[in-house]
Amino acid sequence: MRALLSPESSSLYFTSINIVFRDPNPCRSRTSLYFLKRDGCCRLIRRKPRSTAVKAVLDSATIEELGLKESDMRNPAISSTYRRSMLPKPNQTVLEAQARICTGPTQTRPLSEEQAFKVLDTILRSVRGELKDEEQVSKAQIGAFFAGMTIRANSFPEETQWSEGERRAMNLFWPLLLRALPPDVIFIADPEGSIMGLGNSVGPQFIGNGTTEMRLVGALREILAGGHLGYEEVQGVLKDVLPLKFEDGKSTGVSESLLSAFLIGQRMNRETDRELKAYCLAFDDELGPAPVADVNSLTHYGEPYDGNTRFFRSTLFVAAVRSCYGESSLLHGVEWMPPKGGVTEEQMLNFMGANTNLSLHQAKKLIEDEEVGFAYLSQREARPSLYSLIGLREHIKKRPPLATTEKVQQFIRAKGKESIVAGFYHEGYEEPLLMLMKRRGVHSGLVVKGEEGALSMTTRLRSASTSKGFPVNYCSGFCSVGTETACKEDGVSHQSFRLEVNAMDYGFEPTDTPRTDRSVSKNIELGLAALHGQKGPAYDRIVLNAGIVDHLLGCDGAEDVTIALDRAREAIDSGKALKKLLNYIKVSHKLK
């Protein structure tokens, strides 16, 4: 056993193979702090509970105007507190391994021998029932982990295939795992019986339980070999298995192991255009035809659903600004989403007292209301099937294809022009996003690499040590030639563009981006101060993101970028934008 480990890790022990695990810090507790005394004993210092005073970001006059009670105002704390407590937590040891290996052909980082031993030991003890509830490895985690290992073995380049340490660990643990794992996981780990070298017949003969799993298993055989699926194949699987149904926190339908392997496997293989289209359009008719708003212009904002963890998120306040001069906006997202679990528009609206349980038709009314002019829709209300995946997505760890396609949605249509704006971070997804926008038939589309991969462009100076890929403030998009709304028919002409926005070129002074560090209240405080007319970094970012987007999308009156920026400033300085946001909070509760 020790010969298989490096000298540095020779003190590791694994109970699953009848060797006692030795805790190097037996006196540590998760809820207390310990300091080592000179005699070698531990001195305990228990943490004292803190009473947290949350700074009010809405003044008393505003609260009174909205008719809200202070008891109705939710303590925002940090974004992670919005995670639903009913969701079971993933095992952290395996989750960290998933972050390394369940990713692309060039991004994957093989596990060391020590890491591989620890992960496989944890999985084995979990399936044997030897771990406590909070430490158990979920079926979704096991499915995602072994899918990652299988795809790497079958189709990844040599440098990201299994390391020698991973292979030695698997050689030792697989005979034990083979006796403990359920058939669906054995299939995922060795679908053709050729990877592990033990003549496994379970994988080749596995067909799943029922017609739903049979289709899923057939698709997975192709995915686990590094292959791709057709449009109808992807949509067929998604419509078969969603929405997920749960009892006591466990799925009662399709195997979570198979579904998680399907979702992460498609992302690891880098989805084709037809696969992304299938994800994007699969549930367009879930609630019937999309309502049509009687407005001249509607922009769909596709922020990453998992929010911001570091920097100011401006889109909610930008929407209030744009509504002042007739540019309607539809924002959409969720309250909390992995993997980042950052600040979202729904968290901010919840804290400020707005109704975030709006139906599609109620959101349409807000967009049409001249006193409001924008709306927010929760995926919970707009796409219940996709919303049912949030818990599973946390256990997958890495972003599935839906993280891309959920940003390109049209929950509500418009009689006039429509545009879509979406944020991106990873190079290679800007063109697929624009392709999906064109497939939607909108007049114009724009992808922005804002800070944290979100939509917020910055006024700070570009760092000399820019990370690989596109720089922050990179924009790429298209606008249909002519004034008519683009259609889905062949022959529609698009004028394409790409540029890096330098805020200094438009008269902005360089400023560091305000940090919020997961604080919902801080993000609201910055946004409301800006809408009150307080000049500074948050104010500049709201103006920049409203004016530049208007200009690039070809909005009426924004042909001259200077004029576009000036009208955004006027919307704030006049107090109109703040009034629009307050109207939204008030009117959202009156809709029927």
N, C-alpha and C positions, 0 to 999 in steps of 0.2 A: 504493500500500500504506500509506504513512505517513499519508495523508489520512484513512484509515479509522480510525486510532487517535487517542486523545486525546493532547494535547501531552506529558502526563506519561509516556506509554507509548511514545513515538516511538523509544526505543532497543531495543525488542523485535524479535527477528528469528526467523523460522521456516524451518527447513531443508526442510520439506515443500513449500514453494513457492519453492525455489531461492534462498533468502536465508540467509546464514550466521548462526547463532545465536551470540551473544557472551555468554560466561559472565562476569558481573561480578566473580566471586571465583574465578579460575582456580586459585588455590593452596590452596583449601580441600579437606579430606578428611573423610570421615565418621568416620574412626577416630582422628583427631588434632586437636589444637587449635592454631590459628595466631594469632599476635599481630603486628600491623603495626609494624615498626620505623620509626625516623625517616627512614631513607633510602628508604622505600617498599617495601622487600623484606619477605618474610614470615619470621618466626622460628617454627620448628616446636617444639612441645612435645608429645611423644607421651604418650598416656594410659598410666599404669601399671596393670597388672592388680591388682585388689583381691582379697584373700582375705576372704571373708565368713564371719563367725562367727554362726551362727544360734542364738539363745537357745532353750534347751529349754523347751517348754511343758508337757511331761509329766515329772514328777519320776521319779527312778530307781525308787522303790518302785512307782509306777503301771506303769512299763514292765515291771518284773519280774512284777507281778501279771498283766499281760496276756499274758505269755509272748512279748514282742516283743524282737527284737534291735535295737540302736541303728542298725545298718546298714540295717534295713528302713524306718527313718523317713525320709520324703522331705523334702529341703530345700524348704520352701515358697516361699522368696524372695517374689515378688509374683505376683499372679493371672495376669498376662500370660504368665508362663513356662509355664503349663499349656496354652497353645495348641499344637496338634500341629504339629511342625516339617514334616511332610509336606505340609501345606496350602500351596499357592502364595499368595504375598502379592499383594494388589491394588496397582494403580498409584495412588499417593497424589494426584497431580494430578487425575485423574478422580474419585477417591473423594471429594475435597473438593467437587467440583462436584456430585456425586450428593447429598451431604448438604444442599446448598442447594436443588436443584430436584426431587428425588424424594420429595416430601412433599405435604402437603395443600393444598387450594385457597387457604387463608389463610396457611399457614406458609411456603410457597415463597418463596425470595429469588432473583429473576432474576440471572443473571450479568452482570457488567460486560463491556464490549467486550473489554477486555484479558483477562479471565478466559476468555471464550468462545473467543477466538483461541487461547489457550494450550491449552485442553482439546481443541478440534478438531484442532489441530496434533499433539498427543500421540496422539490416536486414529489419525490418518492415518499418522503415522510407524510406529505399532505394527502396523497391518494391512499395511503395506508391508514389515514385517520389519526396520525400521531401529533398533529398540530392543533393548537387552540383555534377557536373560530376566527379571531382577528388576524391570525397568522396563516390561515389556509390559503392555498393557491387556487384561484377560481378556475372553472372550466374554460372560461374565455382566455385567461392568461396562458393556460397550458396549450390551448389550441393555437394561439398567436405565436408562442415561443417555438413550438415544434414546426409550425408552418415556416417560420423564418429559417430554422435550421435546414429544413428540407429544400426550400428554394435555393438557399445558398449552396447546398451540396449539388443540386441538379443543374443550376444555370448561371451562377455568379462567376465573375472572373477569379482567377486563381488567388489573387491577393486578398479577396474577401470571402473565400470559401472557408471551410473549417480549419482552424489552427490545429497544430499537432496536439496541443493541450486539450482542446475540445474533443478531438478524436479519441485520445486516451481515456478521458473521462466518460465518454459515451460507451466505449468498449467495456468499461467496468460496470457502468450502471444499467445499460440496456437490458441485459438478461433479467435483472431485478424489475425494471420498469415494465418489461413485456408481460410479467405475471401480475402486475398491479394495475396497469392502465386499462381503461375501457376501450372497446374496439374502435370507436370513432377517433380517438387520439392515436392509437397504433396506426390507423390508416393515414392520418396526417403526417406522422413521423416517418413512415416508410410505405408510401402508397403502392409501390410495385414490388416490395420485398427485396430491394436491391441495395439499399443504403447501409443497413446495419450488418449485413453479412451473416444472418442467422437462419436464412431460409424461411422467413416469416410469411405465412400464407394469409394472415388476417387482412393486411392491406390490399392485396390484389383481389380478394373475394368480397370486400366490404361494399355494400350498396346503400346502407342507411336504413332508417325506419320510416316507412310510408313514402308516398309519392313526392312529398315536399322535399324530404332529405335525399331522395334518389336523384332529383334534378340538381340539388346542391352538390352532392358527391360527384356527379358527372362533371360539373363545372370545375370542382376543386382538383380533379385529376389533371386537367389541363393547366390550371394555375400553378399547382405544385411542381409541375415540370417546367415552369417558366414561360408558359404560353398565354395566349389571350383569348377572349371570348367575343362573340358577336353581340350586337345591340340587343336583339331579342332574348339572347341567353341571359344577359345581365338583368334585364328588366323582369324576365320570368322568375329568376331567383328572388329578386327583391320583393316582388309582389306576392310570391309564395310565402315568404317568411315574416314579412312585416305587416302590421305592427307586432312587436314582441309582446307576449302575454306572460304575466308573472303571478306566482303565488308564493307567499312567504319569501319574497326576494329572489326566487328562482324561476327561470324560464320554463313554461309548461309546453312549449311548442318545439321548435327546432333546436338541435344541439347547439349550445353556445360555443363549444369548441369548434365545430364546423363553420359556424357563421363568422367567428372572429378570424379563423384561418382564411376564409374567403375574402373578407374586407382588407386585412393587412396584406394578404398575398397579392391582391390586385395593385395595391400601392407599391409594393416592393418590385413588381414587374414593370412599373411605370405604365400607367394606363394609356391605351390608345384613344384617339379621338372618339371612336364609336362607343367605347366603354364609358368615357366621361359623359357623352351625350345621354347614354342610357341612365346613368345615375341622376343627371340633371333633370331629365324630363319624366322620370318614372312615376312620380306622384302628382303630376300637374292636375289630374282630374280627381284627386282624392276627395275634395269637398265640392265637386262640381265646377262649372265654368267660372273663371275669375271675374269678379265684379269689374265694371268699367267706370272709372271716375270721369266726370265731366270737367276736365281741366285741359288747358292748352299744352302743358308740359309736365312730365312726371319722371323724376330720376330715382332709380332703385339703387340704394346704397348697400353694397355687400361687404360689410366689415367682417374680419375673421371672427367666428362665433366664440372663440375661447378668450377673447378680450385682451386687455393690456395689463401687464404686470409692472411696468416701469414708468412709462411716460403718459402725459396728458392725452386723453382721447377726446377729440374735438367734434366728431361728426354730429352728435345730437344738437350742439349749439350752432353748427354750420347749417343744419336743416332749418332751424328757427330763423336764421339770417336770410336764407334764400327764399323763404316763404314770403318775406316782406315785399319782394318785387315780382311775385307771381311764378316763381320756380318751385313747384311742389316736389316733395321728397317722400319716399317710403323707406323707412329703416326696418330691418328685421334681424332677429337673432334669438338668443336664449338668455335666461338669467345666469346660468353657470354652465361652462363647458370645459372638459379636459382637452388637451393636456395642460394648458397654462392656467385655466381657472382664474382669468384676470377680470378686470373691471369691464362691464358691458353696459350698453344703453339701457337694458332692462333693469339692471341694478340701480342705475341713477334715477330712472323714472319711478321705480318702486319707492326709493327713499324720498323723493320729492312729493310723493303722494298721488302720482298718476295711476290710472287704471291700465294695467298691462295685460289684461285678459280680453282684449278686444277681438271681436270676430272680423272676418274679412270685410263684411258690409259696414260694420262700425268704423273700421279704419278708412274705408272709402268716404264716409261722411266727413271725417276729420280732414281728409285731403281736400274735399270740395268746400269746406267751411272757410270763408274768406277771413275769418278771425283767427284761423289756425294755419291751414295750408300744408301740413305734413302729418305723418303718422308713423307709429311703430307697431309692428306685428311680431308676436312671439311665435317661434316654431311650434310651441306647444299647441297653439290654436290653429296655425296655418297648415302644418304638416305633422299631424299626430303620429303617423307611422315612423317618420324619421326621428321625431323627438323621443320615441321609445328606445332608441339606441344609445342614449347618453350614458347610462350606466355601463353598458358593454364597451363603449368607446374609451372610458377611463381605464378599463382592464386591458384594452388593446395597446394602450400607451401612445403609440405613434398615430399620426393623423391618417384616417382612411380616405378613400376617394371623395367621400361626401364633404370633407373639409374644404375641398375645392369647389364642388358643384353647388353646395348650398348657398354660396355667395352670389350665384347667378340665377336668381329666381324672379318671377313676375307674379306675385300673389294677387296683385291688382293691376288692371290694364288702364289705359287712358285713351280718351278720344283724340287727343293731340299727340305730340311727339313723346317718345319714350327713350330714356337713356339708362345705361347701367354703369355703375362705377364699382370696382372691386379692388381690394388690397391683395398684395402677394409678397412673398419673401423669397422663396426658393426659385433660383433660375431654372427656366424650362417650363414654367407654368403660366408665363405671361401670354404666350400664343394660344395655348388651350383655353384660357379664360376668354380671350377675345373671340376665339372660334365659337364658344358657347354663347356669347353675347350676340354674335351675328346669327346664330341658329335661332335665337329668341326673336329675331326680326326687329330689333330696336333701331332707332334712327342713328344713335351714336353710342360708342362704348369706350371705356377708359379703364386701364389698370394702373395702379399706383403702388410703387414700393415706398410706403411711408415708414415711419418709425415703428419698429416691432412687427413689420409686415402688415401694419394696419394702413388706414387711408390718410392719416395725418401727415402732411408734408411739413417740413421743419424750416425754421429760419436760422438754425445754427450753421456755422461754417463746416464745410466738408472736412472730415478728418484726413490727415495726410496718409494714415495707415488704414485706408479703406479696405473692408473685408472683400473677399472674392465675390464675384457676381456684380449685379447692377448696384449702383450707389443709391442711397436714400434720396428721395425726390425724383427718381426715374419714373417717367410716364410713357405709356404707349397706348395708342387707341385708334379709332376710326370715326368717321362721320359720313353719313350717306350723302351722296351728291344730290343737290336739289333740296327742295323744302318738304317733299312728301316723306312720310314715315316709311322706313325701310320695310320690305316684306320678305317672306321666306322664299319667294320664287327666284329662280336663277336669273342672272343678268343685272342684279342690283349692284350699283357701283358704290364703292366705299373709298373715301380719301383717308389714307393712313398717315400716322405721324408718330414720332417718338422723340423725346427730349428729356434732358435733366433740368429741372426747375431750380434756378439759383435765385433765392429770395432777394439777394442784394440787387439783382438786375431790375427789380420792381420797387426799389426804394426802402426795403426793410433793413433795419440794423440787425447784425448778427446777434443772436441771443441763445443761451443754452435752453434746452427744452425743459419745462417744469416737470419735476418728478412727482409721481403720485404713489409709486410703490405699493400697488394693490389697494390703496385707500379710495373707496368710493366717495366719501365725503370730501376728500381733498380735490378730487376731479370735479365734483359739483361746485365746490367753492371757487376754483379757478375759472370755471365756465361762467358762473353767475356773475363773478366780479367783472369779467370781460364784457358780458352783456349789459352790465351797469355802466359801461364806458371806461372802466379802469384800464389804462394803457399798460402794455407790458407783453411778455412772451405769449401768454394765452390769447390775448386780444389779437396779436399779430397772426397767430396761427389760424384763428377762426377766419379772419379776413383773407389770408392767403389761400386757404383751402376752399373758401366760397368763391372767390374771384377767379382763381386759376381754373377750377373745375368748370365754372360757367363758361369761361373763354374756350377751353379745350373741347367742351361738348357742343360748342356752336350755339349756345343759348341766345335768344333774342336780346339785343342790347348789350351783349358782351363781346362783340367783334373786336373792340379795342380793349385790351387787357387792363389799361389804366382806368378806364371808365368802369369796368367790371369790379375792380378792387375798390374804387371810390363808392360805388353804390352799396357794397357790402359794409364799408365803414359807416355810411350814412344810416343804414338799417340798424346798426348798433348804437351809434351816437344819438339818434333820435329817440331811442327807447323802444322802437317798434319790435325789435327782435326779442327783447325780454318779455314784452307784452304777449307776443305770439307763444312763447314757451309757457307762460303762466296761463294763458287761455287754454293751451293744450291740456294742462293738468286739470283745469276746472271742467272743461267740456267733456273730457274722456269719461267722466263719471255720470254724465247726463244722457249718454247715448243709450238707445234701446234697440 
